[in-house]
Amino acid sequence: MLKLKDVNLAYGPIAAVRKASIDVEAGEVVAIVGGNGAGKSTLLKGIAGLMPVSSGQIIFDGEEISRLAPHKRVARGIALSPEGRQVFPDQTVYDNLTLGAYFRRLSNDALDAEVEEQFKLFPRLRERRDQLAVTLSGGEQQMLAIARALMGKPRLLLLDEPSLGLAPKVIQEIFGIIVSLRKSGITILLVEQMANMALAIADRAYVLETGSVILSGTGQQLLHDPKVRAAYLGISHNAA
């Protein structure tokens, strides 16, 4: 579904991602893990079109989209749930959700039906339907950010640090939602600081370090790789 071939991304003269090559097959959860500043979020921004590609190719469904405008990528089936949630704080939960489907130009009845689908997936949002997003807890805002992205009916969902700043119980809930989304057929590319949890649910994964892919394999392979365990899971090579 998605192929990155030697993709380079930079902030002016500073290289953030170097020759990244990544494949995502339809129906997979693919995780990208790495330390702070490794270029993980930058990579998702490049895929979503929020950052220009310096060189290399981004191919989605066999079509190169490296120069395609962000809204046209959304229309093709790519949606981003960004780091830090970035919900519209002065809009209600309902309005945030409807904005996620803006480009689809749905009738009011169809729009309400789509919102109802998100309320089934995120029952807590139904309870907060008419609240301003700024009044929601961090976990509720994360649910809203994911639901808003899903309103675009994506085939590829980009999730950027969905556990960031959340309590452990809420993190477990968010990861349960990710697993249920995969079961529904949505392909997911997940950037996550909680490497152990990301690798545990990932079909495949990549390790990014200083902008370069240094390791790849199945989620379970990397979860048990001594170097990954020592560098990103806080487990020494000698640990049982």
SERO-4910 file (N, C-alpha, C, O; in steps of 0.05 Angstrom, whole numbers):
BEGIN
 pado doro    nc1    nc2    nc3   cac1   cac2   cac3    cc1    cc2    cc3    oc1    oc2    oc3
  Met    A     16    -24      0      0      0      0     17     25      0     12     44    -15
  Leu    A     37     25     17     55     49     19     84     40     16     93     20     29
  Lys    A     99     54      0    128     48     -3    143     75     -2    137     93    -18
  Leu    A    163     76     15    181     98     16    208     88      5    218     68     14
  Lys    A    219    103    -15    244     95    -27    264    117    -24    262    138    -37
  Asp    A    284    113     -6    306    132     -2    296    160      3    306    179     -9
  Val    A    277    163     21    265    189     26    283    206     44    292    196     65
  Asn    A    287    230     36    302    250     52    284    273     59    270    284     42
  Leu    A    285    281     84    270    304     94    288    322    110    305    312    125
  Ala    A    285    348    108    304    366    121    290    391    130    271    401    118
  Tyr    A    300    402    152    292    429    162    315    448    153    334    452    167
  Gly    A    311    460    130    332    477    119    357    460    114    355    440     99
  Pro    A    380    468    125    404    453    120    407    428    138    426    413    135
  Ile    A    388    424    157    390    403    176    375    378    167    350    380    164
  Ala    A    389    357    161    376    332    152    361    319    176    374    314    197
  Ala    A    335    313    173    320    301    194    315    271    189    314    255    207
  Val    A    311    264    163    307    237    155    326    232    131    327    247    112
  Arg    A    341    210    132    361    204    112    356    177     99    357    156    111
  Lys    A    350    178     73    347    154     56    330    132     69    338    109     70
  Ala    A    307    140     79    289    121     92    274    105     72    261    117     54
  Ser    A    275     79     74    260     61     57    242     43     74    252     28     91
  Ile    A    216     46     71    197     32     88    174     22     70    165     35     52
  Asp    A    165     -2     77    141    -14     63    119    -19     83    124    -28    106
  Val    A     95    -13     75     71    -19     91     51    -34     74     42    -24     53
  Glu    A     45    -59     82     26    -75     66     -2    -70     76     -6    -62    100
  Ala    A    -22    -73     59    -50    -69     66    -57    -88     90    -51   -111     90
  Gly    A    -71    -76    110    -80    -91    132    -61    -94    155    -67   -106    176
  Glu    A    -37    -84    152    -16    -86    173    -17    -63    193    -28    -41    187
  Val    A     -7    -69    217      2    -48    235     33    -48    233     46    -68    240
  Val    A     44    -26    224     73    -23    223     82     -1    242     71     21    241
  Ala    A    101     -8    259    110     11    280    137     23    272    154      9    260
  Ile    A    140     48    279    166     61    276    174     70    304    161     86    317
  Val    A    196     59    314    205     66    341    233     78    339    247     75    319
  Gly    A    241     91    361    267    104    362    266    125    384    245    132    395
  Gly    A    290    136    390    292    156    411    281    183    402    273    187    379
  Asn    A    280    202    421    272    229    415    291    241    395    315    238    396
  Gly    A    280    255    375    296    268    355    306    249    333    323    257    317
  Ala    A    295    225    332    304    205    312    292    211    284    302    201    264
  Gly    A    271    228    283    259    234    257    233    220    253    222    221    230
  Lys    A    221    208    273    197    192    270    173    209    262    160    203    242
  Ser    A    168    230    277    145    248    270    150    262    244    131    267    229
  Thr    A    174    270    238    181    283    213    174    264    189    163    273    169
  Leu    A    179    239    193    173    219    172    143    219    166    135    218    143
  Leu    A    127    218    187     98    218    183     88    244    170     70    244    153
  Lys    A    100    266    177     93    292    164    100    291    135     84    302    118
  Gly    A    122    279    128    129    276     99    108    259     84    101    266     62
  Ile    A     99    237     97     79    220     84     53    235     80     39    232     60
  Ala    A     46    251    101     20    265    100     22    290     82      1    302     76
  Gly    A     46    298     73     49    321     56     52    347     71     51    369     59
  Leu    A     56    345     97     60    370    113     88    379    114     95    400    125
  Met    A    106    364    101    134    372     99    144    362     72    140    339     65
  Pro    A    158    380     57    167    372     30    189    351     31    206    351     48
  Val    A    188    333     12    209    313      8    232    325     -6    229    336    -28
  Ser    A    256    324      6    280    334     -8    288    317    -32    294    328    -53
  Ser    A    286    291    -28    291    272    -50    280    245    -42    273    241    -19
  Gly    A    279    227    -61    267    201    -56    238    201    -65    228    220    -76
  Gln    A    224    178    -60    197    174    -70    179    164    -48    187    147    -32
  Ile    A    154    175    -48    133    164    -31    112    153    -51    100    169    -67
  Ile    A    106    127    -49     88    115    -68     65    103    -52     69     87    -33
  Phe    A     40    110    -60     16    101    -46     -2     88    -67    -10    100    -86
  Asp    A     -8     62    -63    -24     47    -82    -13     49   -111    -28     51   -130
  Gly    A     13     47   -113     26     47   -139     30     74   -152     41     76   -174
  Glu    A     21     95   -139     23    122   -150     42    139   -133     40    139   -108
  Glu    A     61    152   -146     79    170   -131     64    194   -122     51    208   -138
  Ile    A     66    200    -96     51    223    -85     70    243    -72     62    260    -57
  Ser    A     96    240    -78    116    257    -64    111    286    -66    118    301    -48
  Arg    A     99    296    -88     94    324    -92     64    331    -89     56    354    -95
  Leu    A     48    312    -81     19    316    -80     12    333    -55     24    330    -34
  Ala    A     -7    351    -59    -16    369    -37    -28    352    -14    -40    331    -20
  Pro    A    -26    361     11    -37    346     33    -66    338     30    -74    315     36
  His    A    -83    357     22   -112    351     20   -118    330     -1   -137    315      1
  Lys    A   -101    328    -22   -105    308    -42    -96    281    -32   -107    260    -40
  Arg    A    -77    280    -13    -69    255     -1    -92    245     17    -97    221     18
  Val    A   -105    263     31   -128    256     48   -149    244     30   -161    224     37
  Ala    A   -155    257      8   -175    247    -11   -169    219    -22   -187    204    -28
  Arg    A   -143    212    -23   -135    186    -33   -136    165    -11   -133    141    -16
  Gly    A   -140    173     14   -143    153     35   -122    153     56   -118    133     70
  Ile    A   -107    175     60    -86    177     80    -95    198    101   -101    221     94
  Ala    A    -95    190    126   -103    209    147    -83    208    170    -72    187    176
  Leu    A    -77    231    181    -58    234    203    -72    242    229    -87    262    229
  Ser    A    -66    227    250    -74    236    277    -48    246    289    -30    230    296
  Pro    A    -44    273    292    -18    284    297     -9    282    326    -25    278    344
  Glu    A     17    285    330     29    286    356     17    310    371     14    332    360
  Gly    A     10    306    397     -1    328    413    -31    333    408    -42    353    416
  Arg    A    -44    314    394    -73    314    388    -81    336    369    -93    331    348
  Gln    A    -75    362    376    -82    385    358   -111    385    350   -118    390    327
  Val    A   -129    380    370   -157    384    365   -163    414    363   -147    430    372
  Phe    A   -187    421    353   -195    449    352   -207    456    379   -230    448    385
  Pro    A   -193    470    397   -201    473    425   -227    487    429   -241    481    448
  Asp    A   -233    507    412   -257    523    416   -281    512    400   -301    526    397
  Gln    A   -278    488    390   -300    474    376   -310    451    393   -294    439    408
  Thr    A   -335    443    390   -345    420    405   -334    394    394   -322    393    373
  Val    A   -338    373    409   -331    346    400   -344    341    373   -332    331    354
  Tyr    A   -370    346    371   -385    341    347   -373    357    323   -369    346    302
  Asp    A   -367    382    328   -356    399    306   -328    389    298   -322    390    274
  Asn    A   -312    381    317   -286    370    310   -289    346    291   -274    343    272
  Leu    A   -308    329    298   -312    305    281   -322    312    253   -312    301    234
  Thr    A   -341    331    252   -351    338    225   -329    351    208   -329    347    184
  Leu    A   -311    366    221   -289    378    205   -271    356    194   -259    361    173
  Gly    A   -269    333    207   -253    311    196   -264    300    170   -249    287    155
  Ala    A   -289    305    165   -302    295    140   -308    317    121   -323    313    102
  Tyr    A   -296    340    125   -303    364    109   -300    359     79   -317    367     64
  Phe    A   -278    346     71   -273    343     42   -292    324     29   -294    323      5
  Arg    A   -307    308     45   -324    288     34   -351    299     25   -366    286     10
  Arg    A   -358    323     34   -382    337     26   -407    319     30   -423    316     12
  Leu    A   -410    309     54   -433    291     60   -458    308     66   -457    331     75
  Ser    A   -481    295     62   -506    307     71   -507    307    101   -491    293    114
  Asn    A   -525    322    113   -527    324    142   -533    296    154   -522    289    175
  Asp    A   -551    282    141   -558    255    151   -534    236    150   -529    221    168
  Ala    A   -520    237    127   -497    219    124   -475    226    144   -462    209    155
  Leu    A   -472    252    148   -452    262    167   -458    252    196   -440    243    210
  Asp    A   -483    254    203   -491    245    230   -487    215    233   -480    205    254
  Ala    A   -492    200    211   -487    171    212   -458    165    216   -451    146    231
  Glu    A   -440    180    203   -412    176    206   -403    183    235   -386    169    247
  Val    A   -414    205    246   -407    212    273   -416    190    292   -402    183    311
  Glu    A   -439    179    287   -449    157    304   -431    133    304   -427    120    324
  Glu    A   -419    127    281   -399    105    279   -376    111    298   -366     92    311
  Gln    A   -367    135    299   -345    142    317   -353    140    346   -337    132    364
  Phe    A   -378    148    352   -388    146    379   -390    117    389   -386    111    412
  Lys    A   -395     99    370   -395     70    377   -367     61    384   -364     45    402
  Leu    A   -347     71    370   -320     63    375   -309     77    400   -293     66    415
  Phe    A   -318    102    404   -308    118    427   -333    128    443   -340    151    441
  Pro    A   -344    110    459   -369    118    474   -365    143    491   -384    157    496
  Arg    A   -341    147    501   -337    170    518   -341    197    503   -350    217    515
  Leu    A   -336    196    477   -340    220    461   -370    226    458   -378    250    456
  Arg    A   -386    206    458   -415    210    457   -424    226    481   -441    245    479
  Glu    A   -413    219    505   -420    233    529   -411    262    529   -422    279    542
  Arg    A   -390    268    513   -379    295    512   -387    310    486   -374    330    479
  Arg    A   -406    300    472   -414    309    445   -414    340    442   -404    350    423
  Asp    A   -426    353    461   -429    382    459   -410    399    475   -413    423    478
  Gln    A   -389    385    487   -369    399    502   -348    410    483   -342    399    462
  Leu    A   -336    433    491   -313    443    476   -289    425    480   -286    414    501
  Ala    A   -274    421    459   -252    402    460   -231    410    482   -218    392    493
  Val    A   -229    436    487   -209    445    507   -216    434    535   -199    433    552
  Thr    A   -241    427    540   -250    418    566   -245    388    570   -250    377    592
  Leu    A   -237    374    549   -233    345    551   -207    338    565   -188    354    565
  Ser    A   -206    314    576   -180    304    587   -161    298    564   -169    297    541
  Gly    A   -136    293    571   -116    286    550   -124    261    535   -121    259    511
  Gly    A   -134    240    550   -142    216    537   -166    220    519   -167    208    497
  Glu    A   -185    236    527   -208    242    511   -200    258    486   -211    253    465
  Gln    A   -182    276    489   -172    291    465   -158    272    446   -161    276    421
  Gln    A   -143    252    456   -130    233    438   -151    217    423   -148    212    399
  Met    A   -171    208    437   -193    194    424   -206    211    402   -212    201    381
  Leu    A   -210    236    409   -222    254    389   -205    258    365   -214    259    342
  Ala    A   -178    260    369   -160    264    347   -160    239    328   -160    242    304
  Ile    A   -161    216    340   -163    191    324   -190    190    309   -191    184    285
  Ala    A   -211    195    324   -238    194    312   -241    214    289   -253    209    268
  Arg    A   -229    238    293   -230    259    272   -216    249    247   -226    253    225
  Ala    A   -193    236    250   -179    225    227   -195    203    214   -195    201    189
  Leu    A   -209    187    229   -225    165    218   -249    175    203   -260    161    186
  Met    A   -258    200    209   -281    211    195   -275    215    165   -294    218    149
  Gly    A   -250    215    157   -242    217    129   -243    190    115   -236    189     91
  Lys    A   -251    169    129   -252    142    118   -224    134    106   -223    126     82
  Pro    A   -203    136    121   -177    130    110   -173    100    106   -184     83    121
  Arg    A   -156     93     87   -146     65     85   -120     63     99   -112     41    107
  Leu    A   -105     85    101    -80     85    116    -82    107    137    -85    130    131
  Leu    A    -79     98    163    -81    117    185    -53    120    197    -40    101    205
  Leu    A    -44    145    198    -18    152    210    -23    161    238    -36    181    243
  Leu    A    -12    146    258    -16    153    286     11    162    297     30    147    298
  Asp    A     12    187    306     37    199    316     36    202    347     22    219    357
  Glu    A     50    185    361     53    185    390     25    186    404     20    205    419
  Pro    A      8    166    399    -18    167    412    -18    164    442    -38    171    455
  Ser    A      4    155    454      5    151    483     17    175    498     17    175    522
  Leu    A     26    195    483     41    217    495     26    231    516      4    242    511
  Gly    A     37    232    541     25    247    563      1    235    576    -13    248    591
  Leu    A     -5    209    570    -29    197    580    -23    178    603      0    168    606
  Ala    A    -42    174    620    -40    155    643    -39    127    633    -50    121    612
  Pro    A    -26    108    647    -23     80    638    -50     67    631    -51     53    611
  Lys    A    -71     72    647    -96     59    641   -108     69    614   -119     54    599
  Val    A   -104     95    609   -114    106    584    -98     96    560   -109     91    539
  Ile    A    -72     93    565    -55     82    543    -64     54    535    -65     48    512
  Gln    A    -70     38    555    -80     11    549   -106     12    532   -109     -3    514
  Glu    A   -123     31    539   -148     35    524   -143     43    495   -155     33    477
  Ile    A   -124     62    492   -117     72    465   -106     49    448   -113     46    425
  Phe    A    -88     33    460    -77     10    445    -97    -11    438    -96    -24    417
  Gly    A   -117    -15    456   -139    -33    449   -155    -23    425   -163    -39    409
  Ile    A   -158      3    423   -172     15    400   -156     10    375   -167      4    354
  Ile    A   -129     14    376   -112      9    353   -115    -19    343   -117    -24    319
  Val    A   -115    -38    361   -119    -67    353   -146    -71    340   -147    -85    320
  Ser    A   -167    -59    351   -193    -62    339   -195    -49    311   -209    -59    294
  Leu    A   -181    -27    307   -180    -14    281   -167    -32    260   -175    -35    238
  Arg    A   -145    -45    269   -131    -64    251   -150    -87    243   -151    -95    220
  Lys    A   -165    -97    262   -184   -118    256   -206   -109    237   -217   -126    222
  Ser    A   -212    -83    237   -233    -73    219   -222    -69    190   -237    -63    172
  Gly    A   -196    -73    186   -184    -71    160   -169    -46    153   -159    -43    131
  Ile    A   -166    -28    173   -151     -4    168   -121     -9    172   -113    -22    191
  Thr    A   -106     -1    153    -77     -3    154    -66     20    171    -74     43    168
  Ile    A    -47     13    189    -38     33    208     -7     35    208      7     15    210
  Leu    A      3     59    206     32     65    210     34     80    236     24    103    238
  Leu    A     47     68    256     46     78    283     74     87    292     93     72    291
  Val    A     76    113    300    100    123    313     94    125    342     73    136    350
  Glu    A    111    113    359    104    111    387    129    110    405    148     95    399
  Gln    A    127    126    427    149    126    446    149    101    464    170     93    473
  Met    A    126     89    468    124     65    484    130     41    466    113     27    456
  Ala    A    156     37    462    165     18    442    156    -10    448    149    -25    430
  Asn    A    156    -17    473    147    -45    480    118    -50    472    112    -72    462
  Met    A    101    -31    477     73    -35    470     69    -34    439     53    -49    428
  Ala    A     83    -16    426     81    -14    397     90    -39    383     77    -50    365
  Leu    A    113    -50    392    123    -74    380    106    -98    386    104   -117    369
  Ala    A     93    -98    409     77   -121    417     52   -124    398     43   -147    394
  Ile    A     42   -102    387     18   -104    370     25   -102    340      8   -106    323
  Ala    A     50    -96    334     58    -90    306     63   -116    290     75   -135    301
  Asp    A     54   -117    266     61   -139    248     91   -137    240    105   -157    241
  Arg    A     99   -113    233    127   -107    227    135    -81    239    118    -65    246
  Ala    A    161    -76    240    170    -51    253    197    -43    242    212    -59    231
  Tyr    A    202    -17    245    228     -5    237    239     11    260    224     24    275
  Val    A    265     10    263    278     27    284    292     50    269    309     46    251
  Leu    A    286     74    277    297     98    266    317    110    286    311    114    309
  Glu    A    341    116    276    361    129    293    375    151    277    385    146    255
  Thr    A    375    175    288    386    199    275    377    201    246    393    207    228
  Gly    A    352    195    241    340    198    215    343    175    196    334    176    173
  Ser    A    357    154    204    362    131    187    349    105    198    348    101    222
  Val    A    339     88    180    329     62    188    353     44    194    369     39    176
  Ile    A    356     35    218    379     18    225    371    -11    230    389    -28    229
  Leu    A    346    -17    234    336    -44    238    308    -47    228    293    -27    229
  Ser    A    301    -70    220    273    -76    213    268   -106    217    286   -122    218
  Gly    A    242   -112    220    235   -140    225    206   -142    234    192   -121    234
  Thr    A    197   -165    242    171   -167    253    171   -153    281    192   -149    293
  Gly    A    147   -146    290    145   -134    316    158   -151    338    172   -141    355
  Gln    A    153   -178    337    163   -196    357    194   -199    355    207   -201    376
  Gln    A    204   -199    331    233   -200    328    247   -176    341    266   -180    355
  Leu    A    237   -152    336    249   -129    347    244   -126    377    260   -116    392
  Leu    A    220   -136    386    214   -136    414    234   -152    430    240   -146    453
  His    A    245   -173    418    264   -191    432    292   -187    423    310   -202    431
  Asp    A    297   -167    406    325   -162    397    340   -149    419    332   -128    430
  Pro    A    364   -160    427    379   -149    450    386   -119    447    385   -105    467
  Lys    A    393   -111    423    400    -83    419    376    -64    423    378    -43    436
  Val    A    353    -73    412    329    -57    416    320    -56    445    312    -35    455
  Arg    A    322    -79    458    314    -81    486    331    -62    503    322    -49    522
  Ala    A    357    -62    497    375    -45    513    372    -16    508    373      1    526
  Ala    A    368     -9    482    367     19    474    340     32    479    339     56    486
  Tyr    A    318     17    475    292     30    475    273     19    495    252     31    501
  Leu    A    279     -5    507    261    -17    526    272    -16    555    259    -25    573
  Gly    A    296     -6    558    308     -4    584    315    -31    596    315    -35    621
  Ile    A    321    -51    579    327    -78    588    356    -85    579    362    -82    555
  Ser    A    372    -93    597    400    -99    590    403   -124    574    385   -141    573
  His    A    425   -127    560    431   -150    544    430   -175    560    423   -197    550
  Asn    A    438   -173    586    440   -197    603    414   -204    617    413   -224    631
  Ala    A    394   -188    613    368   -193    627    355   -218    616    356   -224    592
  Ala    A    342   -233    634    330   -258    626    305   -252    608    292   -270    599
***
